[in-house]
Structure formats: C-alpha cells, structure tokens
C-alpha cells in the first residue's frame, strides 16, 4: 500500500503569501525604501537559518537549541577568510605556531575518533567510554598547552592574525563547511542522546563556541570587533544605499530559491521519506535495517551548514563581526519561533515564518513608540495624565511581548503552524 503526500489546494498558500505581500508593501510605505530593504535582507538571511532548522526539526525531529553557535562559527569563518591580511602577523612567528596548533588539533581529533571506534578492536562497553574520556583529556591538554604561548606571541607582535583576503563567496562556502564539520563532531557525541539531553548538549556547545570567539583575541579580536567586512556586491558609494542593498537582497533571494528547490527535491525523494519515517517511528525504521544515527547525523550536518551560511551572510551585510552580538534570544529563540509559526516540516512555511516574524520583530518597536506617543499626548490633553519618563525605552521591549502574543495566537488558531506539513495518506 503506497503512501503519498495528500495534495493540498494552493489557495491557502496563495492567500498567506498575498497577505505577507500586503504587509511588505505597508512596511515600505511606512519606513521608506532604504530601511525596508535592509529589513528584508536580514529577514532573507533568517529564512536560510529557518530552512536549516526546519530540516532538522521538521524532517528528522532533532531538537537543536545551539543554533547561535553554528551561526557564530560560520560568521567567524567567513570573516577570517575574506578580511584583508595582516602583514604584521605574517612577519612574526605566528604562522608557524598556527600550523603547530592545527597539527595538534588534528591529532586530538584522531585520538577521539580512534577511541570512538575502539569497539572494532575488542573494547567492551565499559572500556570504550574510558578510552574516549582519556582521548578527550589528552587532546585537551595537547591543544591548550600550545594555545597560550601562541596567543601571547600573536597578540604581542601582530594583535591578531587578520584575514586571508578571499572572495566573499569563498568565505560563505567555507562558513558552511566549518559549521558542518563542527556539527559532525557535535552529532557524533550527542545524537545518540534523548531529545532533552540533545537540547542541553547543543546549547552547551553553542556557549562554548561563543565564549571561545569572545576570548580568542588572537583569532577574532575578541570584543574589539572587526570591520568593515567586504560585500559580494558593490558597497554603497556616495550614499547610494538603496541600490547596494537591493543587489544584496536579490542575491539573498536567489540563494533562498535555490536552497528551497534543493530541499523540496530531497523531501520528496526516498531520502526524505526515510527521514520522516525515522522521525515518526524510530523503532520501525531500525527494524527495516536503517542506520538511524547515521541518517540523523547527515541531516544535522546539512541543517547546520545552512545555519553557518546564514550567519556569514548576516555579518557581511552588517559589515561588522562582533562575537558579543550573538545572542540566544535573537539567534536561537527567534529562529524557533519562525519555524513553529510557519509550520515545521514545510519549507514554504519556514520562509513565510521567517519573513513575518522578522517584520514583527523589527517593526514592533517603532509601532509601539508611535502608540505610546499618542497615549502620552492624548492622556495629558484629556485627563492630565503624566507619562513615565522611561516610556520611550519601554517601547523597545515591546517586541518580546508582541512575538509572544503572536505565537500564542497562532498556536491557538493553527496548532501546526500557518502552513503545516502535508499529511501523507495511503493509496
């Protein structure tokens, strides 16, 4: 008995995106073209992040709350790859020390991998965890004993390593690769855990990555920030912000379309059906001979690669890399809201949710400020009411309330999201 996706009339999708189009026109009318284009470039980057989370949660049921870490890793990688080189670094002993660091890091990873594969050479269930713990400790000691003198040498003679001056597209590609490699390591350690433990583990890894980037002055300048970052399109010249931002928006839109088409093809292929089978009934999938952990690792890596790419695109548009600017509220919670509101398991829903939620997130503060101004004016004129002195600053906090209210209403009226996943039916 074959199972196929129940066809859904396109009317709901057309209506939802038509309403979104009206909202977009309203934003342009209220805020002007330059600011609005900036908002939608950032919203498009968030759409790529939402697509990455959607395939993890919607396709495979993986509860990843370490999104911020993969965004930060991708952003840092692209920054280092594309920023102009630092001649002082290359004139010092820094390059030799960096090579030594990479060799030690690679040896440490090999130790952990060999320990993880020790069951193939007879290590029992009690010995294998001990060997893994010993390998991790040895790798940690081997790497950390080299980092301190290396950092002291680089910071003392060159401040930081600088970049490699590569094209921006190369930086974005490397961002996705590095985020994927980190995800592979995290997945090998964590994907065998229960869902709640997986969430805790990914959250911990995200904090480790952020803390490292904030304190690795030799690598990222720490909290001093790095700017200006290059753009993949011509930068604004002589105040021509609109044209440059429009070109950047066009590039982001093209990438969203390409990623969406690739994910839709994968969703309907045997690979996508297998992932949903694992998500819906893990025991049955294992009974059919599927390697559940391997397939989960694949989709975890793919999703994190999109997160690394989205993070790189965000910081290049902002033109500033600041490790302290990566916040769980903005770069984890908000992405989850986008996927849940749009409809997990539906890539169109993820894109819709990203655009709508980011519009609400950015526009709630100015709208609340305007409302508070009206309340202050008419409250004083009609009732003699004196508004609190900090009323304007309170408007900035309204975005959290409005996001919470929005997701509450959506989950009350559409528990599976505005554009839910199509339910398979048997033929």
Secondary structure, DSSP 8 states (H G I E B T S, - for coil): --EEE----THHHHHHHHHHHHHHHHHHHHH-HHHHHHHHHHHHHHHHHHHHHIIIIIIH------HHHHHHHHHHHHHHHHS-B-HHHHTSSHHHHHHHHHHHHHHHHHHHHHHHTGGGGT--HHHHHHHHHHHHHHHHHHHHHHHHHHHHHHHHHHSS-B-----HHHHHHHHHHHHHHHHHHHHHHHTTS-HHHHHHHHHHHHHHHHHHHHH-HHHH-GGG-EE----SS----TT-HHHHHHHHHHHHHHHHHHHHHHHHHHHHSHHHHHHHHHHH-HHHHHHTT--HHHHHHHHHHHHHHHHHHHHHHHHHHHTEE-GGG--HIIIIIHHHHHHHHH-TT-HHHHHHHHHHHHHHHHHHHHHHHHHHHHHHHHHHHHH-----TTHHHHHHTHHHHHHHHHHHHHHHH-TT-TT----EEE-
